[in-house]
Amino acid sequence: MQYLLRMNPSNRVRELRKKAGLSQLQLANLAGISQPAVSQIENDTRPLTIDWMRTIARIIGCTPADLLSSEDNPDRLDDTERSLVDDYRHATEPQREMVRRVAAPIPDHAQRNSDAA
């Protein structure tokens, strides 16, 4: 079988695995698959199914959607954005109201899209 190595894979498994400090073998052992299977997923020679996305995401500490490329998930949050969302979710209602007041001057997404059209 010939393997096609892509310079820009359609998923972020390799990037996020390395960020989590795991080798392919460690991820494979934790996921219950072989190291070659992890390599194949990272190189787009084996499909990244929803079930594998759930398993891998749980192991490396991200959401399944984070494993998708920017092209497939353009609204993905970066670390700073995710931290802000997490902080907001754990805030008290008065703290949330303060955040909403601070953010009010920022044009909403729908308005920016209609202005661009």
C-alpha positions in Angstrom: 0.0 0.0 0.0 1.3 3.4 -0.9 1.0 6.2 1.7 0.3 9.7 0.6 1.9 12.1 3.1 0.1 15.4 3.0 1.9 18.6 4.1 -1.4 20.0 5.3 -3.6 17.2 6.6 -7.3 17.7 6.8 -7.2 17.3 10.6 -5.2 18.6 13.6 -4.6 15.3 15.4 -0.8 15.5 15.1 -0.7 19.2 16.2 -2.9 18.6 19.2 -1.3 15.3 20.1 2.1 17.0 20.2 0.7 19.9 22.2 -0.6 17.4 24.7 2.9 16.0 25.0 2.0 12.5 23.7 3.8 10.3 21.2 1.9 8.4 18.6 2.5 5.2 20.6 1.2 6.8 23.8 -1.9 8.0 22.0 -2.4 4.7 20.4 -2.1 2.8 23.7 -4.6 5.2 25.4 -7.0 4.9 22.4 -6.7 1.2 22.1 -5.4 1.3 18.5 -2.1 0.6 16.9 0.6 3.3 16.4 0.4 2.8 12.6 -3.3 3.6 12.8 -2.5 6.9 14.6 0.0 7.7 11.9 -2.5 6.9 9.2 -5.1 9.2 10.8 -2.6 12.0 11.1 -1.5 11.6 7.4 -5.1 11.3 6.0 -4.6 7.7 4.8 -7.2 6.5 7.3 -10.4 8.3 7.9 -10.9 10.2 11.2 -14.4 9.0 12.1 -16.7 10.6 14.6 -16.0 7.8 17.1 -12.3 8.3 16.8 -12.7 12.0 17.1 -14.5 11.5 20.4 -11.9 9.1 21.7 -8.9 11.1 20.7 -10.4 14.4 21.9 -11.1 12.9 25.3 -7.5 11.7 25.6 -5.8 14.9 24.5 -8.2 17.2 26.3 -10.0 19.1 23.5 -13.4 18.9 21.8 -13.9 16.7 18.8 -14.5 19.8 16.6 -11.0 21.0 17.6 -9.6 18.1 15.6 -11.0 19.5 12.4 -8.9 21.7 10.2 -9.6 25.5 10.1 -11.2 24.9 6.7 -13.7 22.5 8.1 -14.2 24.4 11.4 -13.7 28.1 10.7 -15.4 29.1 14.0 -12.9 27.1 16.1 -11.9 28.9 19.3 -8.2 29.6 20.0 -6.8 29.1 23.5 -7.5 32.7 24.5 -11.1 32.6 23.2 -11.7 29.3 24.9 -10.4 30.6 28.2 -12.8 33.6 28.0 -15.7 31.4 27.3 -14.8 29.1 30.2 -14.4 32.1 32.5 -17.8 33.4 31.4 -19.4 30.0 32.0 -18.1 29.9 35.6 -18.9 33.5 36.4 -21.7 34.7 38.6 -24.7 36.4 37.0 -23.5 39.8 38.0 -20.1 39.1 36.5 -21.7 37.9 33.3 -23.8 41.1 33.1 -20.6 43.1 33.5 -19.0 41.2 30.6 -22.1 41.8 28.5 -22.0 45.5 29.2 -18.3 45.6 28.2 -18.9 43.6 25.0 -22.0 45.6 24.0 -20.1 48.2 21.9 -18.6 45.3 19.8 -20.7 44.8 16.7 -22.3 41.4 16.5 -21.3 38.8 14.0 -24.6 39.1 12.0 -24.2 42.8 11.7 -20.6 42.5 10.5 -21.6 40.0 7.8 -24.4 42.1 6.5 -22.1 45.2 6.4 -19.6 43.2 4.4 -22.2 42.2 1.8 
